[in-house]
Amino acid sequence: MEVGSRVLVVGGKNGTVRFLGTTDFAQGEWVGVELDVPEGKNDGEINGVRYFTCEPLYGLFAKKSQVRLARVSLGYGAANPVAAPSSSTSRLQQMREKRTSSTSNLLPPSSAVPVGGKKTIPKVDLSPKLVSTSTPHKAAASRSTSVSSPKPSSAATSPAVATGPDEMDAISMELQDATAKLQALQAELVAKNIRITELEAKVTDVTSALAAAAPSPAPPSIDDDDNSTPPPSVPVHEADLPSSPRINYEEKLRSLRDEGIALAAKMRRDMDISMTKMEKEWEDKEAHYVAAVESAEARLAALDTEVLGLRTRNAALVAAELARADDVVQWTKKLGSASRKVETQAATIADLQDMVELLTLDKETLAMDKEIADERIDELEAQIATASLMVHQSSSALYHPSTDNSSSSVATAIHDENAKLRHALLGMHERHALETATLTKQVKDAAKVALELEQHRDEIERVNAKLNQSNAAMEELKEMLDAAGAYESMVETLTETNLMLGDKVADLTMSVASLESLKDMSDEMEHQHDMYAKALQDELGAANQKIAELMAA
C-alpha cells in the first residue's frame, strides 16, 4: 500500500490513498483516504494540520488495519477502466522475473492481428499495471511472519501439548488442498488462454477474409462514377451480389463477438466466483492457522515456564541433595566413630563382665572362707573358754597347796595356746578387713563401670536412632533424585516437542509463503486475462468498425 493506491475502507467505502504515516492527533500509523463519494469527515485537515488536500467531506482517516487494497477488475466495454497504480511490490517483480519463461508460455503466440498490414491488438504490458494483492493476504503475510518466531508468554498448562501436532497436520493438509485448488485454477486459466487464442485465430481469419473481400465493392463505386454504363441494371445486380457476403460476414462477426463477449463474461464470472471462494477459504484457513499458531505459542510459552520451574526446582533439589549428602557424610563419620567407640566399650564391658564374674567368684570364695573362719573362731572361742576354765582351775589350784606340779605345766601350755590363738585371730581380722575393703572397692568400680555401660547403651541407642533417620533421609533423597531424573526426561521430551512444533511452524510458514506466491501469480494471471479480454474487445470493436465502413462503402 502506498500513496495513490485504490483502497477499500471498512464500511464499503472506496477511495484513493493520499496520506500514509504518523499523525499529531493520535499515535500509530494512519491512512488518509480521499473517498469517491462525499461520505467522509474532513478535507484532509485535522486540528489545524493539513495532511492532504481534497474536497470537503471527501477526506477520511483510518487505521491501517481498517484499510485494504481494492482488487481492481476491468469492465468489458469500459472506455477508461480503473487500473491499480504501480504499487506492485518488489517481491512480485522478482517473481515475475523468475517466472518469465513460464509466463511467456501462458501468453498467446501472437498478440497482434494484421488488418491491412497494421496491428490492431496491442501488446500486454506486464510490468507497470498489475493488480495489487488484497489486504487479507497482506495481513496473512504479516501475521505469518509475526507468528513464525514464537515468544514465551504465560498461558495454558502443559498436558494440552499433545493436541498441537495433530492441529498442525490438519492445517498442513488444508494448505495442500488449497495448493491443489490453485493448481487446478491455473490449469483452467491455461485452458481459457488456449480458448482465447483460438478465438483470436478465428477473429484473425475473419478479419483477413474481410480484408480480402473488401476490394469487391470497389467496382460498383467505379461503375457509379462512369456515366456510360446503364445505371439501372448494374446497381441492382451488384447490390444483390455483395449483400450476401456482407450479411454472412456480419453474422459471423456478430456470432464471434457474441461468443467472445459471452466467453469473457463467463470467464469473468467464473474468476470472480473462484476468487471469492478462494479468498473465503483462505481467510478461514488463515484464521484457523493463526489461532492454531497462537495456541501453539501459548503452549510453548507454558512449557517454557514449566521447564524453567522444573529446572529451578531441580536445582533446589540438587542443592538440598548436596547438603544432605554432606550431612550424611558427617553422620557416617560420626557413626563410624561411634561404632568404633561402641566396639571398644563392648570389649571393655566384656572385660568388666569377666572381672565382675571373677569378683563374684572371689566374693563367694571369701564368703565361704569367712564362714570357715567364723566356724574356726567359734571353735577357738570354745577352746578359749575351755582353756580359761582350765586356767581358772589351775590358778585356783596354785593357791591350794594340795595341787601338784602337773597343773603348772598345763597352765603354761594353755597360756601359750591362747597366745597363738590371739595372734591367729588378729591375723584373720586383719585379712577379713583387707578383703572387705578390696571387695568394696571392686564393687564400687563395677557399679561405676555398669553406670558407664548404661550411658554407652543410651548413646548407642541415640546413634542408632540418628542412623535410622539418616537412612530414611538417604532413601528420601534417592526418591527425590529419581524424581529429578524423571523431571529431566520430561524436560527432554518437552524440548523435543518444542523443536518439533518449531519445525511444524517453519513448514507452515513456508507453505503460507508458497500459497501467497501462488495467489500473487493468480492475481497477475487474472490481470493478464483482463488485458486479453480488453484487447479482444478492442479487436471486435475494430472489426465492427471495419464492417460498418464496408457497409457504408
RAJOKA-V490300 format. One record per residue. N is the residue number from 0. RES is the residue in three letters. PHI is phi in whole degrees, -180 to 180 (* if undefined). BURIAL is b if it has 24 or more other ideal C-beta (glycine too) atoms within 12 Angstrom, else e. D_CENTER is the distance of its C-alpha to the mean C-alpha in whole Angstrom. Layout:
BEGIN
n & res & phi & burial & d_center
N & RES & PHI & BURIAL & D_CENTER
N & RES & PHI & BURIAL & D_CENTER
END
This chain:
BEGIN
n & res & phi & burial & d_center
0 & MET & * & b & 33
1 & GLU & -149 & e & 36
2 & VAL & -64 & e & 40
3 & GLY & 102 & e & 42
4 & SER & -76 & b & 39
5 & ARG & -83 & b & 40
6 & VAL & -133 & b & 37
7 & LEU & -123 & b & 37
8 & VAL & -89 & b & 36
9 & VAL & -57 & e & 35
10 & GLY & 112 & e & 38
11 & GLY & 83 & e & 39
12 & LYS & -97 & b & 41
13 & ASN & -100 & b & 42
14 & GLY & -174 & b & 42
15 & THR & -121 & b & 42
16 & VAL & -72 & b & 40
17 & ARG & -115 & b & 42
18 & PHE & -149 & b & 40
19 & LEU & -150 & b & 37
20 & GLY & 157 & e & 35
21 & THR & -88 & e & 35
22 & THR & -128 & b & 38
23 & ASP & -89 & e & 40
24 & PHE & -86 & e & 40
25 & ALA & -160 & e & 36
26 & GLN & -83 & e & 33
27 & GLY & 96 & e & 31
28 & GLU & -99 & e & 31
29 & TRP & -118 & b & 34
30 & VAL & -120 & b & 36
31 & GLY & -93 & b & 40
32 & VAL & -120 & b & 41
33 & GLU & -95 & b & 45
34 & LEU & -74 & b & 45
35 & ASP & -79 & e & 47
36 & VAL & -126 & e & 49
37 & PRO & -75 & e & 50
38 & GLU & -119 & e & 47
39 & GLY & -89 & b & 46
40 & LYS & -128 & e & 46
41 & ASN & -159 & b & 48
42 & ASP & -116 & e & 49
43 & GLY & 95 & b & 46
44 & GLU & -122 & b & 47
45 & ILE & -136 & e & 46
46 & ASN & 57 & e & 47
47 & GLY & 80 & e & 50
48 & VAL & -111 & e & 47
49 & ARG & -97 & e & 48
50 & TYR & -101 & b & 44
51 & PHE & -160 & b & 46
52 & THR & -120 & e & 49
53 & CYS & -158 & b & 50
54 & GLU & -69 & e & 52
55 & PRO & -59 & e & 52
56 & LEU & 66 & e & 50
57 & TYR & -104 & b & 48
58 & GLY & -94 & b & 45
59 & LEU & -152 & b & 42
60 & PHE & -107 & b & 39
61 & ALA & -146 & b & 35
62 & LYS & -64 & e & 32
63 & LYS & -65 & b & 30
64 & SER & -72 & e & 28
65 & GLN & -94 & e & 31
66 & VAL & -124 & b & 33
67 & ARG & -137 & b & 32
68 & LEU & -67 & b & 34
69 & ALA & -82 & b & 37
70 & ARG & -83 & b & 37
71 & VAL & -84 & b & 41
72 & SER & -118 & b & 43
73 & LEU & -87 & b & 46
74 & GLY & -81 & e & 49
75 & TYR & -83 & b & 52
76 & GLY & 91 & e & 55
77 & ALA & -79 & e & 54
78 & ALA & -76 & e & 56
79 & ASN & -126 & e & 53
80 & PRO & -65 & e & 50
81 & VAL & -77 & e & 47
82 & ALA & -104 & b & 45
83 & ALA & -69 & b & 41
84 & PRO & -67 & e & 42
85 & SER & -74 & e & 41
86 & SER & -110 & b & 37
87 & SER & -66 & b & 36
88 & THR & -73 & b & 33
89 & SER & -63 & e & 33
90 & ARG & -65 & e & 30
91 & LEU & -65 & b & 33
92 & GLN & -64 & e & 36
93 & GLN & -63 & e & 34
94 & MET & -64 & b & 33
95 & ARG & -63 & b & 37
96 & GLU & -65 & e & 38
97 & LYS & -72 & e & 36
98 & ARG & -103 & b & 37
99 & THR & -62 & e & 40
100 & SER & -66 & e & 42
101 & SER & -67 & e & 40
102 & THR & -69 & b & 41
103 & SER & -65 & e & 44
104 & ASN & -69 & e & 44
105 & LEU & -77 & b & 44
106 & LEU & -72 & b & 47
107 & PRO & -67 & b & 50
108 & PRO & -63 & e & 52
109 & SER & -137 & e & 55
110 & SER & -101 & b & 54
111 & ALA & -139 & e & 57
112 & VAL & -117 & b & 60
113 & PRO & -75 & e & 64
114 & VAL & -126 & b & 66
115 & GLY & 64 & e & 70
116 & GLY & 80 & e & 68
117 & LYS & -121 & e & 65
118 & LYS & -92 & e & 62
119 & THR & -97 & b & 61
120 & ILE & -105 & b & 57
121 & PRO & -74 & e & 55
122 & LYS & -71 & e & 52
123 & VAL & -80 & b & 49
124 & ASP & -83 & e & 47
125 & LEU & -89 & b & 44
126 & SER & -82 & e & 43
127 & PRO & -86 & e & 43
128 & LYS & -114 & b & 43
129 & LEU & -112 & b & 40
130 & VAL & -72 & b & 38
131 & SER & -74 & b & 35
132 & THR & -69 & b & 32
133 & SER & -77 & b & 31
134 & THR & -63 & b & 29
135 & PRO & -55 & b & 26
136 & HIS & -77 & b & 25
137 & LYS & -62 & b & 25
138 & ALA & -63 & b & 23
139 & ALA & -64 & b & 21
140 & ALA & -64 & b & 21
141 & SER & -65 & e & 20
142 & ARG & -68 & b & 17
143 & SER & -67 & b & 16
144 & THR & -70 & e & 16
145 & SER & -72 & e & 15
146 & VAL & -94 & b & 12
147 & SER & -70 & b & 12
148 & SER & -114 & e & 10
149 & PRO & -67 & b & 7
150 & LYS & -115 & e & 9
151 & PRO & -71 & e & 8
152 & SER & -153 & e & 10
153 & SER & -71 & e & 12
154 & ALA & -157 & e & 11
155 & ALA & -68 & e & 11
156 & THR & -83 & e & 12
157 & SER & -73 & b & 10
158 & PRO & -62 & e & 13
159 & ALA & -82 & e & 11
160 & VAL & -69 & b & 8
161 & ALA & -68 & e & 11
162 & THR & -87 & e & 12
163 & GLY & -62 & b & 9
164 & PRO & -59 & b & 11
165 & ASP & -64 & e & 14
166 & GLU & -64 & b & 14
167 & MET & -64 & b & 12
168 & ASP & -64 & e & 16
169 & ALA & -62 & e & 18
170 & ILE & -65 & b & 17
171 & SER & -62 & b & 18
172 & MET & -62 & e & 21
173 & GLU & -63 & b & 22
174 & LEU & -65 & b & 21
175 & GLN & -65 & e & 23
176 & ASP & -61 & e & 26
177 & ALA & -63 & b & 26
178 & THR & -64 & b & 27
179 & ALA & -63 & e & 29
180 & LYS & -64 & b & 31
181 & LEU & -64 & b & 31
182 & GLN & -65 & e & 33
183 & ALA & -63 & e & 35
184 & LEU & -65 & b & 36
185 & GLN & -63 & b & 37
186 & ALA & -62 & e & 39
187 & GLU & -64 & b & 41
188 & LEU & -65 & b & 41
189 & VAL & -63 & e & 43
190 & ALA & -62 & e & 45
191 & LYS & -68 & b & 46
192 & ASN & -61 & b & 47
193 & ILE & -63 & e & 49
194 & ARG & -63 & b & 51
195 & ILE & -64 & b & 51
196 & THR & -62 & b & 52
197 & GLU & -63 & e & 55
198 & LEU & -62 & b & 56
199 & GLU & -62 & b & 56
200 & ALA & -63 & e & 59
201 & LYS & -63 & b & 61
202 & VAL & -61 & b & 61
203 & THR & -62 & b & 62
204 & ASP & -63 & e & 65
205 & VAL & -63 & b & 66
206 & THR & -65 & b & 66
207 & SER & -64 & e & 68
208 & ALA & -62 & b & 70
209 & LEU & -65 & b & 71
210 & ALA & -67 & b & 72
211 & ALA & -69 & e & 74
212 & ALA & -85 & b & 76
213 & ALA & -63 & e & 76
214 & PRO & -68 & e & 79
215 & SER & -62 & e & 81
216 & PRO & -76 & b & 82
217 & ALA & -62 & e & 83
218 & PRO & -58 & e & 87
219 & PRO & -61 & b & 87
220 & SER & -67 & e & 87
221 & ILE & -66 & e & 89
222 & ASP & -67 & e & 92
223 & ASP & -68 & e & 92
224 & ASP & -73 & e & 93
225 & ASP & -83 & e & 96
226 & ASN & -89 & e & 98
227 & SER & -78 & e & 101
228 & THR & -84 & e & 99
229 & PRO & -70 & e & 99
230 & PRO & -70 & e & 96
231 & PRO & -67 & e & 96
232 & SER & -76 & e & 96
233 & VAL & -67 & e & 93
234 & PRO & -62 & e & 91
235 & VAL & -69 & e & 91
236 & HIS & -66 & e & 90
237 & GLU & -71 & b & 87
238 & ALA & -67 & e & 86
239 & ASP & -72 & e & 85
240 & LEU & -73 & e & 84
241 & PRO & -77 & b & 81
242 & SER & -63 & e & 80
243 & SER & -67 & e & 79
244 & PRO & -65 & b & 76
245 & ARG & -65 & b & 75
246 & ILE & -64 & e & 74
247 & ASN & -63 & e & 73
248 & TYR & -62 & b & 71
249 & GLU & -64 & b & 70
250 & GLU & -65 & e & 69
251 & LYS & -62 & b & 67
252 & LEU & -64 & b & 65
253 & ARG & -65 & e & 65
254 & SER & -65 & e & 63
255 & LEU & -64 & b & 61
256 & ARG & -65 & b & 60
257 & ASP & -63 & e & 59
258 & GLU & -65 & e & 57
259 & GLY & -64 & b & 55
260 & ILE & -65 & e & 55
261 & ALA & -64 & e & 54
262 & LEU & -65 & b & 51
263 & ALA & -65 & b & 50
264 & ALA & -64 & e & 49
265 & LYS & -64 & e & 48
266 & MET & -62 & b & 45
267 & ARG & -62 & b & 45
268 & ARG & -66 & e & 44
269 & ASP & -63 & e & 42
270 & MET & -64 & b & 40
271 & ASP & -63 & e & 39
272 & ILE & -64 & e & 39
273 & SER & -63 & b & 36
274 & MET & -67 & b & 35
275 & THR & -63 & e & 34
276 & LYS & -62 & e & 33
277 & MET & -65 & b & 30
278 & GLU & -64 & b & 29
279 & LYS & -64 & e & 29
280 & GLU & -61 & b & 27
281 & TRP & -63 & b & 25
282 & GLU & -63 & b & 24
283 & ASP & -63 & e & 23
284 & LYS & -66 & b & 21
285 & GLU & -64 & b & 20
286 & ALA & -63 & e & 19
287 & HIS & -64 & b & 18
288 & TYR & -65 & b & 15
289 & VAL & -63 & b & 14
290 & ALA & -62 & e & 14
291 & ALA & -65 & b & 12
292 & VAL & -66 & b & 10
293 & GLU & -63 & b & 10
294 & SER & -63 & b & 9
295 & ALA & -64 & b & 6
296 & GLU & -63 & b & 5
297 & ALA & -62 & b & 7
298 & ARG & -64 & b & 6
299 & LEU & -64 & b & 3
300 & ALA & -63 & b & 6
301 & ALA & -63 & b & 8
302 & LEU & -65 & b & 7
303 & ASP & -62 & b & 7
304 & THR & -62 & e & 11
305 & GLU & -66 & b & 11
306 & VAL & -64 & b & 11
307 & LEU & -62 & e & 13
308 & GLY & -61 & e & 16
309 & LEU & -65 & b & 16
310 & ARG & -66 & e & 17
311 & THR & -62 & e & 19
312 & ARG & -64 & e & 21
313 & ASN & -64 & b & 21
314 & ALA & -63 & e & 23
315 & ALA & -63 & e & 25
316 & LEU & -64 & b & 26
317 & VAL & -65 & e & 27
318 & ALA & -63 & e & 29
319 & ALA & -63 & e & 31
320 & GLU & -65 & b & 31
321 & LEU & -65 & e & 33
322 & ALA & -62 & e & 35
323 & ARG & -69 & b & 36
324 & ALA & -65 & e & 37
325 & ASP & -62 & e & 39
326 & ASP & -60 & e & 41
327 & VAL & -63 & b & 41
328 & VAL & -63 & e & 42
329 & GLN & -63 & e & 45
330 & TRP & -64 & b & 46
331 & THR & -66 & e & 46
332 & LYS & -62 & e & 49
333 & LYS & -61 & e & 50
334 & LEU & -65 & b & 50
335 & GLY & -63 & e & 52
336 & SER & -62 & e & 55
337 & ALA & -64 & b & 55
338 & SER & -64 & e & 56
339 & ARG & -63 & e & 58
340 & LYS & -65 & e & 60
341 & VAL & -63 & b & 60
342 & GLU & -62 & e & 61
343 & THR & -62 & e & 64
344 & GLN & -65 & b & 65
345 & ALA & -64 & e & 65
346 & ALA & -64 & e & 67
347 & THR & -63 & e & 69
348 & ILE & -63 & b & 69
349 & ALA & -63 & e & 71
350 & ASP & -62 & e & 73
351 & LEU & -65 & b & 74
352 & GLN & -63 & e & 74
353 & ASP & -61 & e & 77
354 & MET & -64 & e & 79
355 & VAL & -62 & b & 79
356 & GLU & -63 & e & 80
357 & LEU & -63 & e & 83
358 & LEU & -64 & b & 84
359 & THR & -64 & e & 84
360 & LEU & -63 & e & 86
361 & ASP & -63 & e & 88
362 & LYS & -64 & e & 88
363 & GLU & -63 & e & 90
364 & THR & -63 & e & 92
365 & LEU & -64 & b & 93
366 & ALA & -64 & e & 94
367 & MET & -65 & e & 96
368 & ASP & -63 & e & 98
369 & LYS & -64 & e & 98
370 & GLU & -61 & e & 100
371 & ILE & -62 & e & 102
372 & ALA & -65 & e & 103
373 & ASP & -62 & e & 103
374 & GLU & -63 & e & 106
375 & ARG & -64 & e & 107
376 & ILE & -64 & e & 108
377 & ASP & -61 & e & 109
378 & GLU & -63 & e & 112
379 & LEU & -65 & b & 113
380 & GLU & -64 & e & 113
381 & ALA & -63 & e & 115
382 & GLN & -65 & e & 117
383 & ILE & -63 & b & 117
384 & ALA & -62 & e & 119
385 & THR & -64 & e & 121
386 & ALA & -66 & b & 122
387 & SER & -62 & e & 123
388 & LEU & -63 & e & 125
389 & MET & -67 & b & 127
390 & VAL & -65 & b & 127
391 & HIS & -63 & e & 128
392 & GLN & -65 & e & 131
393 & SER & -70 & b & 132
394 & SER & -67 & e & 132
395 & SER & -67 & e & 134
396 & ALA & -72 & e & 136
397 & LEU & -68 & e & 137
398 & TYR & -79 & e & 138
399 & HIS & -105 & e & 141
400 & PRO & -69 & e & 143
401 & SER & -80 & e & 143
402 & THR & -71 & e & 140
403 & ASP & -104 & e & 140
404 & ASN & -76 & e & 139
405 & SER & -71 & e & 136
406 & SER & -67 & b & 134
407 & SER & -66 & e & 133
408 & SER & -67 & e & 132
409 & VAL & -65 & b & 129
410 & ALA & -62 & b & 128
411 & THR & -63 & e & 128
412 & ALA & -64 & e & 125
413 & ILE & -65 & b & 124
414 & HIS & -64 & e & 123
415 & ASP & -64 & e & 121
416 & GLU & -64 & e & 119
417 & ASN & -63 & b & 118
418 & ALA & -61 & e & 117
419 & LYS & -63 & e & 115
420 & LEU & -63 & b & 113
421 & ARG & -62 & e & 113
422 & HIS & -62 & e & 111
423 & ALA & -64 & e & 109
424 & LEU & -66 & b & 108
425 & LEU & -63 & e & 107
426 & GLY & -63 & e & 105
427 & MET & -64 & e & 103
428 & HIS & -63 & e & 102
429 & GLU & -63 & e & 101
430 & ARG & -64 & e & 99
431 & HIS & -64 & b & 98
432 & ALA & -65 & e & 96
433 & LEU & -64 & e & 95
434 & GLU & -64 & b & 93
435 & THR & -63 & e & 92
436 & ALA & -64 & e & 90
437 & THR & -62 & e & 89
438 & LEU & -63 & b & 87
439 & THR & -62 & e & 86
440 & LYS & -63 & e & 84
441 & GLN & -65 & b & 83
442 & VAL & -65 & e & 82
443 & LYS & -63 & e & 80
444 & ASP & -62 & e & 78
445 & ALA & -65 & b & 77
446 & ALA & -64 & e & 76
447 & LYS & -63 & e & 74
448 & VAL & -63 & b & 72
449 & ALA & -63 & e & 72
450 & LEU & -63 & e & 70
451 & GLU & -61 & e & 68
452 & LEU & -63 & b & 67
453 & GLU & -63 & e & 66
454 & GLN & -62 & e & 64
455 & HIS & -64 & b & 62
456 & ARG & -64 & e & 61
457 & ASP & -61 & e & 60
458 & GLU & -64 & e & 58
459 & ILE & -64 & b & 57
460 & GLU & -63 & e & 56
461 & ARG & -63 & e & 53
462 & VAL & -63 & b & 52
463 & ASN & -64 & e & 51
464 & ALA & -63 & e & 50
465 & LYS & -64 & e & 47
466 & LEU & -63 & e & 47
467 & ASN & -63 & e & 46
468 & GLN & -62 & e & 43
469 & SER & -63 & b & 42
470 & ASN & -63 & e & 41
471 & ALA & -64 & e & 40
472 & ALA & -63 & b & 37
473 & MET & -65 & e & 37
474 & GLU & -63 & e & 36
475 & GLU & -63 & e & 33
476 & LEU & -64 & b & 32
477 & LYS & -63 & e & 32
478 & GLU & -62 & e & 30
479 & MET & -64 & b & 27
480 & LEU & -65 & e & 27
481 & ASP & -62 & e & 26
482 & ALA & -63 & e & 24
483 & ALA & -63 & b & 22
484 & GLY & -61 & e & 22
485 & ALA & -63 & e & 20
486 & TYR & -63 & b & 18
487 & GLU & -62 & e & 17
488 & SER & -63 & e & 17
489 & MET & -64 & b & 14
490 & VAL & -62 & b & 12
491 & GLU & -63 & e & 13
492 & THR & -62 & e & 12
493 & LEU & -65 & b & 8
494 & THR & -65 & e & 8
495 & GLU & -62 & e & 10
496 & THR & -62 & b & 7
497 & ASN & -61 & b & 4
498 & LEU & -63 & e & 8
499 & MET & -62 & b & 9
500 & LEU & -64 & b & 6
501 & GLY & -62 & b & 7
502 & ASP & -63 & e & 10
503 & LYS & -60 & b & 10
504 & VAL & -63 & b & 10
505 & ALA & -63 & e & 12
506 & ASP & -62 & b & 15
507 & LEU & -65 & b & 15
508 & THR & -64 & b & 15
509 & MET & -64 & e & 18
510 & SER & -64 & b & 19
511 & VAL & -63 & b & 19
512 & ALA & -62 & b & 21
513 & SER & -63 & b & 24
514 & LEU & -64 & b & 24
515 & GLU & -64 & b & 25
516 & SER & -64 & b & 27
517 & LEU & -64 & b & 29
518 & LYS & -64 & b & 29
519 & ASP & -62 & b & 31
520 & MET & -64 & b & 33
521 & SER & -63 & b & 34
522 & ASP & -62 & b & 35
523 & GLU & -64 & b & 37
524 & MET & -66 & b & 39
525 & GLU & -62 & b & 40
526 & HIS & -63 & b & 41
527 & GLN & -62 & b & 43
528 & HIS & -64 & b & 44
529 & ASP & -61 & b & 46
530 & MET & -65 & b & 47
531 & TYR & -63 & b & 49
532 & ALA & -63 & b & 50
533 & LYS & -62 & b & 51
534 & ALA & -64 & b & 53
535 & LEU & -63 & b & 55
536 & GLN & -65 & b & 56
537 & ASP & -62 & b & 58
538 & GLU & -65 & b & 59
539 & LEU & -63 & b & 60
540 & GLY & -63 & b & 62
541 & ALA & -63 & b & 64
542 & ALA & -64 & b & 65
543 & ASN & -62 & b & 66
544 & GLN & -63 & e & 68
545 & LYS & -63 & b & 69
546 & ILE & -64 & b & 71
547 & ALA & -62 & e & 72
548 & GLU & -63 & e & 74
549 & LEU & -65 & b & 75
550 & MET & -66 & e & 76
551 & ALA & -67 & e & 78
552 & ALA & -71 & e & 80
END
